[in-house]
Amino acid sequence: MSLSTEKYLMLLNHFGNRAIVGQEAEATIEEMSGALYCTSRNAKIVIRRLVEERLIQWRSGRGRGNVSRIVFLAEKEPFLVERAQEMARKGEYKQAFELLHEFGAESTTVDRFIMWLNDQFGYQSEPAQGDEMADTLRFPMFEPILTLDPKQVYFSVDAHMMRQLYDRLVEYDASTGTLTPGLAHYWESNPEATEWTFYLRKGVRFHHGRELQAEDVRFTFERLRGNQPSSWLVRTVKDVICVGSRGVRVRLNQPNVIFPRFASSNGMSILPREAEDEAFWSKPSGTGPFRVTSLTNDHCELAAHREYYRGRAHLDRVVIAFMPKETAKHSENAEWRQLLHGKKLYDRRQNDSWDKIEALCRGSMLMMWNSSKDGPQQSMDFRRAFGLFLNRKQMIRDLGEDRIYPARGFRPTLQTPYLNEEMDEREARRLLLKSGYNGEEIVISTYGSNSSDAHWIERRCADFGVNIKLHFTTHASIRKEGVLPSADAMLFCLVFAVEDVCEIENYEQNGNFLKEHLHPDIGEWVKRQIDKTLAAPDPAVRRQLLDAIEDRLREEAHVTFVLHKKLNMYIHPTVKGVGLNSLGWIDFKDIWLEKCD
């Protein structure tokens, strides 16, 4: 916000009903300095500037008894909208909303600004350098990107952004369940699966220009050690050895037949060794299809990596606007998945020519009970009762939207649409009585978009005399000290991007809700099951071992599975190459616009 903008608005607010555009109002230098919170000398400087910029007229009263007069030349509400639009054009989205709120914009003014902002989102060709046009995707996000550091990743939105910036040694194809070459064109292991060697492609360059070398891979793996969210990936890594400039040998303390799948996870995204410098993270560099050109509290701007080894992206730019969360309900295309090509959301819904893409989310909403805190949740009977009276189908009918099936496990299966919900209200009441529950308060913590689900669960529990207290937090604060230990249960959603590996992550990742709330004895048993899984060459045996973990968590009600969600979006026919990846996002690299002119 410019100084003149701020000072003009301060004066408008001070004069209030006297600030009628085009009409004189009496004023003194003393009053002006008070309104501007400055000295009389500085007030005169501000007045001269506002006059020069034709925001006010000023007639100085000369002589004793002659009062100065001010004329305001710009209406407050249009002026606020114009200034907010200027800020938004520069990527200062949050500041634009702060401006509107700080100076008391009317609700209709905020709505008008949001309507204008909606038209700025979508897929458009915009002027770039010279006569060039840049194909740009611009969309809002109502949760911030918390980190672009792979060793710190928890949430799918951060993981998705990392997939645009970085690459991994190998890539996992969720549609086929197979691995494909990434930065490594070939990999092999010894018969015991305790030593894996990866061979790097030639000529792969980071965004800052340097060629990828084996030392970068070694650096990436080594920096994961310690008390980090992604340190579980290297729990069994003994050492990492560079074999020339393009070979990397990873030696393990125990067998891991699926280690290449570990290497395909976001936590193992390959970084340049320059990442050890703190300044690196203001504009991180990878080998991925897009590079960061601007990263602020208001927006993240990406540009195509022209030398990307898998082929240049069709998009030239991606601009992500970080919007205040409270504006989501006002935004006509609040969903980032709506690639609106010059149309409003209501037009899209009335137009049969729009293409619809729908998929079942690879994960579930669930509740994890805290075994480390005293309370009714320590009773298996209480936890089982909760699962039996929940009535997930009614929850889906009442709340609708993207909720589709009751959940029986972490992942939906082919049988999920046909399974009957385990619900027995009579048995639930019997178990509640048996558990000794006597109306004690149960604290359920959650965050993000789960508030409707949490409130529904609260109402349902009240029907059975279960006293629920909801605690709402944010993605950024959920893992701050005191939040997890104080909750009796966590309500959250999981997304499984890589089969097997994501399940293991739930049990081993530091800060993961399942790991943090799981009883230590069960945690040790789970770890032994995982070690057996990693050593099992037969995929069917690995599946059986992991399913045994899930079965025990369900049977002993350490986890209450709630529901599965679907992902859907409507795409204008001219927007091509759109599909949902394993994280439920659109890979920006593949999108392109069919020219209609």
Secondary structure, DSSP 8 states (H G I E B T S, - for coil): --HHHHHHHHHHHHHGGG--TTSEEEE-HHHHHHHHTS-HHHHHHHHHHHHHTTSEEEE---STT--EEEEE-S-HHHHHHHHHHHHHHTT-HHHHHHHHHHTT--HHHHHHHHHHHHTT-EEEEEE-STT-EEEEEEEEESS------GGG--SHHHHHHHHHH---SEEEETTTTEEEESSEEEEEE-TTSSEEEEEE-SS-B-TTS-B--HHHHHHHHHTT-SS-TTGGGGTTEEEEEE-TTSEEEEEESS--TTHHHHHTSGGG----GGGGSGGGGGS---SSSEEEEEE-SSEEEEEE-TT-TT---S-SEEEEEE--GGGGGG-TT-STT-B-SS--HHHHHT-TTSEEEEEE-SEEEEEEE-TTS-SGGG-HHHHHHHHHH--HHHHHHHH-TTEEEE-SSSS--TTGGG------HHHHHHHHHHHT--S-EEEEEEETT-HHHHHHHHHHHHTTT-EEEEEEE-TTTTTSTTHHHH-SEEEEEEE-SSTTHHHHHHHHSTT-HHHHHS-HHHHHHHHHHHHHHHH---HHHHHHHHHHHHHHHHHTTSEEEEEEEEEEEEE-TTEES--B-TTSSB-GGG-EE----
